[in-house]
Amino acid sequence: MTKQMKECMMRNPHTDIVHAGEEIRNPYGSVTTPIVQTVNFYFHDTTELEEYYKEKKDLTDLGKERYPRFKYGRTGNPTQQTAEKKLAAIEGGEAALLTSSGMSAVTAALLDLLSAGDHLVIVGDPYFHIKEFVDRYLSRWGIRADYVPINDFAAMEQAVRPNTKVVFAETPTNPHLRVIDLAKSAAFCKERGLIFIVDSTFATPYNLRPLEYGADLVIHSATKFMSGHNDVIAGAVIGRAEHIVRMRESLEIMGGTIQPTIAYWVIRGLKTMGLRMDRHNETSMRVAEFLHKHSKVKAVYFPGLPSHPDHEIAKAQMRGFGGVVTFEVETLEQARKVVDAMSIPKIASSLGGVESLISVTAMSAMAYYFMTPEQRRERAIPEGMIRFSIGIEDPEDILADLEQALEQI
Ligand SMILES: Cc1ncc(COP(=O)(O)O)c(C=O)c1O
């Protein structure tokens, strides 16, 4: 059996996450994927250049993804390509596109799929810059969106129009950590010929693989759990090659290409994603249970708790419930006191890294600058809400830190 055949037989995600997509033989016998830090790839003669163009055109015409070689850095790089092969393998997709941020993954996907006058349905509460992109920018081309509550299929039915092209959902959502019923949503979209996109940033392909449930495309902010160390901004779209090849072309034009060094950092981060997610999953479950029983905590939002509205869906779909726990104390003043009193998590708005981060939701940029208290209430963002992205620190230390912080109120 060749090493390649052995690789194909690997099934355990921990093994796939480490090895999938990477070459068996790297230059110089390097164990790690090389960072190919170049803008240009040269050709020995003009015949070679001509063959490159022909092969690229043939593959693109066939909807096939992989270019045989590279030409100019904005249109692809070997380190990026390796990261993409790994992402496609672990997400269970045909092809992947790695981008310079989660937002460039979202914009490349939506700009490729939608044309003037089209309509999309957005399920739940998307990340606020996605909402901004749709409402402030896509609307300039007459592309409109309707927002529907998660898992409300009657509302979805009502929202769909003859010009609807795309259904976009995030799961779990931020900050309420609602979980969409993927199989039901994918079937709904298939029956109506709609493209179903899932932003699975909070889940990661370790905890959830939306393509297996019938989603057409998966999007990630690879900035979060995928890279996992609060040191990289990156994004990804994964799905069928026919989609990815077109999105790659639009990204080449729009310029959201990832740098080779950053692509390497994504590969580096991904290698420990399985281990990190096991730890995130375990500690966040313990934190959620602790908070659920605490007398000063008004509510806990975590899909691992039986009290969560989507617990049964999450249990059936997900390997683990993720590393974010949202909870609520009585008032904004109390929330600020708890957050200020904690010593392990840093006050910061991102999530998904080895370092714990915490934020008062009503003081997030969106809620603080753009929403009145009434609007926050409408969007179910209580003043006392806290979002805790739980890192890989010792679980006992995290629980003790929470305990002492809650004693301050
Ligand atoms: C669910 C989700 N999708 C997309 C994004 C955008 O990702 P990035 O910050 O990498 O552009 C974010 C960022 O917080 C996010 O939370």
The ligand as an SDF file (V2000), in Angstrom:
LIG
                    3D

 16 16  0  0  0  0  0  0  0  0999 V2000
  -19.5500   34.2280   12.4210 C   0  0  0  0  0  0  0  0  0  0  0  0
  -18.5600   35.1500   11.7750 C   0  0  0  0  0  0  0  0  0  0  0  0
  -18.4540   35.1700   10.4220 N   0  0  0  0  0  0  0  0  0  0  0  0
  -17.5770   35.9850    9.7960 C   0  0  0  0  0  0  0  0  0  0  0  0
  -16.7750   36.8430   10.5130 C   0  0  0  0  0  0  0  0  0  0  0  0
  -15.8150   37.7450    9.7760 C   0  0  0  0  0  0  0  0  0  0  0  0
  -14.5230   37.1940    9.9170 O   0  0  0  0  0  0  0  0  0  0  0  0
  -13.1680   38.0550    9.8530 P   0  0  0  0  0  0  0  0  0  0  0  0
  -13.1140   38.8860   11.0890 O   0  0  0  0  0  0  0  0  0  0  0  0
  -12.1110   36.9850    9.8000 O   0  0  0  0  0  0  0  0  0  0  0  0
  -13.2330   38.8700    8.6080 O   0  0  0  0  0  0  0  0  0  0  0  0
  -16.8390   36.8550   11.9010 C   0  0  0  0  0  0  0  0  0  0  0  0
  -15.9730   37.7590   12.6840 C   0  0  0  0  0  0  0  0  0  0  0  0
  -16.1050   37.9210   13.8740 O   0  0  0  0  0  0  0  0  0  0  0  0
  -17.7570   35.9780   12.5610 C   0  0  0  0  0  0  0  0  0  0  0  0
  -17.8710   35.9620   13.9030 O   0  0  0  0  0  0  0  0  0  0  0  0
  1  2  1  0
  2  3  1  0
  2 15  2  0
  3  4  2  0
  4  5  1  0
  5  6  1  0
  5 12  2  0
  6  7  1  0
  7  8  1  0
  8  9  2  0
  8 10  1  0
  8 11  1  0
 12 13  1  0
 12 15  1  0
 13 14  2  0
 15 16  1  0
M  END
$$$$
